[in-house]
Amino acid sequence: MTDSTKLIVSHAPFYRDACTVMKRSYLIMAAALVAVIPGLFIFGAPAVGVCALAVSSAIFWELLANTLMKQQPTVGDGNAAMIGLIFAMLLPATAPWWMVLTGTFVAVIMSKTVFGGIGGNAFCPPALAAAVLTVSWPHLMNFNGMLVDYDMAWSMVDPLINVKFFGAEMADFYAPAELLVGHQAGGIGAVCGAGLIIGGIFLMIRGINRWEICLSFLVGVVATAFLFNMSNPDLYAGPVFHLLTGYTLVAAFFLATEDASSPVNPIPMLIYGFGGGVLTVLIRNKGAWVDGALFAVLLMNLANPILDLIRPKALGKV
């Protein structure tokens, strides 16, 4: 029998915090549920079905990939379930079943497995999956068409669509307090701003999310929205509106912070997060898409390898 003691390698100054992949996945899901559960109450049974299908299908795709590649099952680490849950947060409650399956396939197989599995992906899997659906079937990711026109007890419309097409004065109809409790049309887990903020703070306190990315992303959104609003208050909404609508808070706390596709050094984190916030508002105000958060995160994922070249000089190196 192999002597296990010969396989142990130790070298100072390693630091061990006993946080496993499984523990991280479940903590992130717990934080996400703080925002998802209010969405389930707001949208009802259809939202429950979408969330259940997203999580279960994400697990199925990973198990299928493990089987086809003759690997040990990895679904126990919770990463696939976490991807499915965060992806469900971005979907309308009335998303058709085939779109959910397509999205989880892109997130688990195309975004993670083909890159070698967890830790090797270049893009945030839920963000890439939702962006693919947005580009491929924009009418199915249109919250007005999928929620307001659907036969359900729902009276609010997507605030971003209103402001995009009717001007900044429409933002006055949405009080920040109402947006915080989910009084808007949007993704299942993206409408309750208060839940997203609580979940994000929890992840930062536990050390799962780096505050540099989260806060710099929000600062980028606020600064850019403020400049646009100052240039033309009748056309561009203010910072608070952009913070509490669309995917802004989901992107700041659950998408931009994805481990494999975000920087590991402090200064790159600040640049990465701030750039994502700037691009979010820039795409919203000047781009063709109503919400730019998904595309902003993916663009910063592309810049991540270059940004991470900015690192402290090694000790003793001249």
Stockholm file with secondary structure:
# STOCKHOLM 1.0

chainA/1-318         MTDSTKLIVSHAPFYRDACTVMKRSYLIMAAALVAVIPGLFIFGAPAVGVCALAVSSAIFWELLANTLMKQQPTVGDGNAAMIGLIFAMLLPATAPWWMVLTGTFVAVIMSKTVFGGIGGNAFCPPALAAAVLTVSWPHLMNFNGMLVDYDMAWSMVDPLINVKFFGAEMADFYAPAELLVGHQAGGIGAVCGAGLIIGGIFLMIRGINRWEICLSFLVGVVATAFLFNMSNPDLYAGPVFHLLTGYTLVAAFFLATEDASSPVNPIPMLIYGFGGGVLTVLIRNKGAWVDGALFAVLLMNLANPILDLIRPKALGKV
#=GR chainA/1-318 SS CCCGGGGCCCCTTCCCCCCCHHHHHHHHHHHHHHHHHHHHHHHCHHHHHHHHHHHHHHHHHHHHHHHHTTCCCCGGGSHHHHHHHHHHHTSCTTCCHHHHHHHHHIIIIITTGGGTSTTCCSSCHHHHHHHHHHHHCTTTTCHIIIIITSSSSCCCCCHHHHHHHHCGGGGGGSCHHHHHTTCSCCCTTTSCHHHHHHHHHHHHHTTSSCHHHHHHHHHHHHHHHHHHHHHCTTTSCCHHHHHHSTTHHHIIIIITTCSTTSCSSHHHHHHHHHHHHHHHHHHHHHSSSSCCHHHHHHHHHHHHHHHTTCCCCCTTCC
#=GC SS_cons         CCCGGGGCCCCTTCCCCCCCHHHHHHHHHHHHHHHHHHHHHHHCHHHHHHHHHHHHHHHHHHHHHHHHTTCCCCGGGSHHHHHHHHHHHTSCTTCCHHHHHHHHHIIIIITTGGGTSTTCCSSCHHHHHHHHHHHHCTTTTCHIIIIITSSSSCCCCCHHHHHHHHCGGGGGGSCHHHHHTTCSCCCTTTSCHHHHHHHHHHHHHTTSSCHHHHHHHHHHHHHHHHHHHHHCTTTSCCHHHHHHSTTHHHIIIIITTCSTTSCSSHHHHHHHHHHHHHHHHHHHHHSSSSCCHHHHHHHHHHHHHHHTTCCCCCTTCC
//
